[in-house]
Amino acid sequence: MAMAVRISEELVGEAKRFSKIEHRSLTGQIEHWARIGKCSEENPDLPYSLIKEILMGVEELEHDEKTEYQFG
């Protein structure tokens, strides 16, 4: 369910800049930041880079783009 929320103009401006760099919509960029923030709060011991890799892996699984992990 989509819902309108109010956020600061400053955050919108930053999200617009990052969305262009990351090739996301403005909404997609804000949702991405929200997912990263949620994961960070739930797992404060994990670095950003690992959280990002985990989310990328989940996305690949959801789109059936999985490959076997090679150890070492």
C-alpha positions as CSV (number, residue, x, y, z in Angstrom):
1,M,0.0,0.0,0.0
2,A,1.5,3.3,-1.0
3,M,1.3,6.2,1.4
4,A,2.3,9.8,1.2
5,V,4.8,11.0,3.9
6,R,6.4,14.4,4.5
7,I,10.2,14.6,4.5
8,S,12.4,17.6,4.6
9,E,13.4,19.4,1.4
10,E,17.0,18.8,2.3
11,L,16.6,15.1,2.3
12,V,14.6,15.2,-0.9
13,G,17.5,17.2,-2.5
14,E,20.1,14.7,-1.4
15,A,18.0,11.8,-2.5
16,K,17.6,13.4,-6.0
17,R,21.3,13.7,-6.3
18,F,22.0,10.1,-5.2
19,S,19.1,8.8,-7.3
20,K,20.8,10.1,-10.5
21,I,24.1,8.6,-9.5
22,E,22.6,5.2,-8.7
23,H,20.1,5.3,-11.6
24,R,17.1,5.0,-9.3
25,S,13.8,6.9,-9.1
26,L,13.6,9.4,-6.2
27,T,11.2,7.0,-4.4
28,G,13.5,4.1,-5.1
29,Q,16.4,6.0,-3.6
30,I,14.5,6.9,-0.4
31,E,13.2,3.3,-0.1
32,H,16.8,2.0,-0.5
33,W,18.0,4.3,2.3
34,A,15.1,3.1,4.5
35,R,16.0,-0.5,3.9
36,I,19.7,0.1,4.6
37,G,18.8,2.1,7.8
38,K,16.4,-0.7,9.0
39,C,19.0,-3.4,8.5
40,S,21.6,-1.2,10.2
41,E,19.4,-0.8,13.3
42,E,18.6,-4.5,13.4
43,N,22.3,-5.5,12.9
44,P,24.4,-2.7,14.5
45,D,27.5,-4.9,14.3
46,L,27.5,-5.3,10.5
47,P,29.3,-2.8,8.3
48,Y,27.4,-0.9,5.5
49,S,29.3,-2.8,2.8
50,L,28.1,-6.2,4.2
51,I,24.5,-5.0,4.5
52,K,24.6,-3.8,0.9
53,E,26.0,-7.1,-0.3
54,I,23.3,-9.0,1.6
55,L,20.5,-6.9,0.1
56,M,22.0,-7.4,-3.4
57,G,22.0,-11.1,-2.8
58,V,18.4,-11.1,-1.7
59,E,17.5,-9.1,-4.8
60,E,19.3,-11.6,-7.0
61,L,17.5,-14.5,-5.4
62,E,14.1,-12.8,-5.9
63,H,14.9,-12.4,-9.6
64,D,16.3,-15.9,-9.9
65,E,19.8,-14.7,-10.7
66,K,21.6,-17.0,-8.3
67,T,25.0,-18.5,-8.8
68,E,26.8,-21.0,-6.7
69,Y,29.1,-19.5,-4.1
70,Q,32.8,-20.3,-4.6
71,F,34.7,-20.6,-1.3
72,G,38.3,-19.4,-1.1
